Amino acid sequence: MAFEAFTDEWAKEWAKHLNRNENYRKLAATWEWPLVLRVEKDESVGLEEDRAIYLDLWHGQCREARAATEEDLENAPYIISADPYTWKMILERKLEPISTLMRGRLKLVKGDLSTLSGYVMAAKSLLEDALKVDTEIPEALK
């Protein structure tokens, strides 16, 4: 069953993969902060509003994963955002997220880049689990 990207169901499925990943658990053993990933609205592709997911990441576990709320967007210490095309390219493995973040196509809207830089391998493992989810790219992101 395919899950539409950046939805509540997709986030929950991602968390299932993540919580079974021993490598991620080791690489993120000292990570203690929630993360919000947001796809920015783009009316030209039919995405009428921002869509975001919230991942409560704590010591190599994902304690909660779901669609992000306004409160999450206000309180999450880390928010990473990009346009629909950039996320599509990442989900199709045509862009590597770390270098995309460094080039500014993925934007660190909130958070400390120097702290993130200490978790590059954990971030790669985190993304690998997202790519394991049977993902349906919404028409708006195509």
N, C-alpha and C positions, 0 to 999 in steps of 0.2 A: 504494500500500500504506500503510495507516494504522499508526502506531506508538503503542503504549500509553504515555501520559504517565508521566514519572519512571521510565523503565526504561533499561537499558543501551543498547538499540537506539535509543530516542528521543533520548537524549543524543548518540549518535554521528551520527545524522541531523541534529540541530541543529548540531553542529560543522561538518558539510559545508556547510551554508548560511552559517554564520558565516564560515568561511574563504574564501568567495567574495565576501564583502561588503566592498568597498573603503571605503564610508562608515564601517563599524565599525572597520576597520583604522586609519583616520585618527583617529577619535574616541577610540580606546582605545590610541593609540600609546605612551602612558607607563604604562598599567596593567600591573602585574607580579605579580598575586596570584591564586592559585586561589580558586574560589568553589564553595560547596556550596549547593544549593537543596534544601530538605527539605519534604515534605508530612508533616504529623503524623498519627500513627495516630488513628483514630476508629472504635471498634468499632461505633458506632451506624450507620455507613454501610458496614460490612464491611471496613474497612481495619484489619487486625489488628496492623500494625507500621508504624513510620515508613518512608518510602521517600524516598531522596535520590539526587541526581546530583552528580557532581564535574566541574567545568569548569576545566581548567588554562589560564587566560587569561594571555597574555604578549605585550605590545606589539602588540595588535590581531589576534592569532592565537589560535586555540584549539588548543593543542598536544595535548590529550587530553580526551576526554569519555567518561564511563562512569557506571555505578551507583557510588555512593559506598560506601566501606568504613568500618569503625569507625575505622581509622587516619586516614582523610580527615576524619572528623568531629572527631577530636582535634587534627589538625594544620592544617587549612585556616584561613587567617587571616580568611576571611569565610564566614559561614553565614547564610543567609536562610531563614526557616521560616514556614509558615502552615498553617492547617487545610485540609482537603480542599475545603470550599466556597469559600474565598477563592481558592485556586489555580484551581478550576474557573471562577470568574468572570473571573479574569485571562486564562485560556486561551480563553475565549469573548469576550474584549474588552469585557466589561461593567464591569471595574475597570481603572484605570490604575495600574500597579505603583508608580510613584514616590510618588504621593499616598497610595496604600494603605500604603506603608512609613512615610510621615510620620504617618499616622493610627494606626499600630500594628497594623493587621490583618496586614500582612507584618511579621515581626519580624526585626530584625538581632540574631541570637543571639550572633554573634561578629564583631568588626571595628569599624572606626572610621567612624562616620557622616560626620564632617567630610571624610574622604578620599573616601568614596563620593559626597558631594555635588559633588565636582569632576568627576564622570563621569556626570552625569545624561543627557546626550545619548548617550553610549556605551551606557548601560544601556537606553535606549529602543531603540537600534539592535539591541542584543543580544536584547531581547525580541521585536522585530519578526521576527528570524530564527527564533525559537522558534515564532512563530505561523505561519511558512511551512511548518513540518513538518506533514504530514498526521497529525493527532493524534487518537487514539481515547481518549476520556475513560473510564477504567475504571469499571465499574459502581459500585465503591466510592466514586467521586468524584461520581457523578450525584445 
